[in-house]
Amino acid sequence: MIKEEHEVAIMGAPQGPGPVMSTVVNIQPETIVPDHIVWSLFNSIYCNTCCLGFVAFAYSVKSRDRKMMQDMVGAKSYSSTAKCLNIVALVFSLTLFIILIVIKLTIGI
């Protein structure tokens, strides 16, 4: 008989008709709301076309504040607005950068 079988044979199954006590812990899943603050900071420093990067940064800070206050609906709303503003700021800046490169290449260096 191996050691584990021997221990089971000695200890045996739980004895007695007594109630079995158990504890159930319900853990609420934490909703992750991205605030896009790093992306907004990048856009406000490098891609601040029409001040969209700065406005996106302001909405990111508002989203982070709402997360701290446990207002997930408000945080999601501000986060979504910051994401849209970041996308628009990045597209405008890249478009402007590409247009400037094309103009520079067509006119000559």
N, C-alpha and C positions, 0 to 999 in steps of 0.2 A: 504494500500500500504506500503510495507516495505521501509526502508530508501534508499536502493540501487536503487530500481525502481523509487523512487521519484527523486533522483539525476539525473538519466538518463532522466527522463521526463523533468526536468527543463533545463538541459544542451543541450539535443538533439543531433542530428547528426551534423557533421561539415557542415557549410553552405558556399556557394559561389563556383563559378566555378574556383577559383584560382588554380595555379599549386601546387601540393604537393611536398615539398622538402624532399629528403631523402639522406642519406649518406651511402655509402657502403665501408666497410673497409675489404680489403683482408689481411688475416693473413697467412703468410707462415708457414707451419708446420715445427717445428724445428726437424731436423733429430738427433736422439740420437745415438751417436757412443760410445759404451763402450770402455774405454782404458785399462781395466784390470790391473790398476796400483797397487791396493791392493793385488790382487792375485800374481802379479809378485814380489812384495816386500816380501810377505810371502815365495814364492818359492826361492827367492834369499837369504833369511836368513836361512830357514829351509831345503829346498829341492834343493840344488844347485848342483845336479849331473851334472858333465861335464860342469859346468858353464852355464847351460841352463837357470837357474833362473835369473842370472844376465843379460844374453842376452835378455830374455823376458822383464826384467825391462827396459832395454834400448829402446826396441821397444815400450813399453807402454809410456815412456816419449816422444818419437817421435810422437806417436799417439796423445798425449795430446797437443803437440806443434802444430801439423797440425790442430787440432780442434780450437785452439786459432786463427790460421791464416785463418779460415773459409774454409779450404781445406778438404772437407768431403771425397772425393775419396781417398786422401792420408791417411787420418786418418783411414778410414775403412781398407785400405791395411795394415798399421802398426798394427792396432788392431787385425786383423785376424792372422798376423804372431805372435804377442805376445800371442794370445790365443792358437795357435798350440804349441808354445814353452812351455807355461805353462802346457799344457796337457802332453806333452812328459816328461818334468821335473818331474811332479808329478807321472806319471806312473813309470818312472825309479826309483825314490826315494822309492816309495811304494814297488816295486818289490825287490829292494835291501834290504829294511828293512825286508820284509817277508823272504827272503832268509837267512838273518843273524839270524833271530829268529829260523828258521828251523834248521840251522846248530848248533846253540847254544843248542837247545833242543835235537838234535840227539847225539851230542858229550857229553853233560852233563854239568851241571852247576858247 
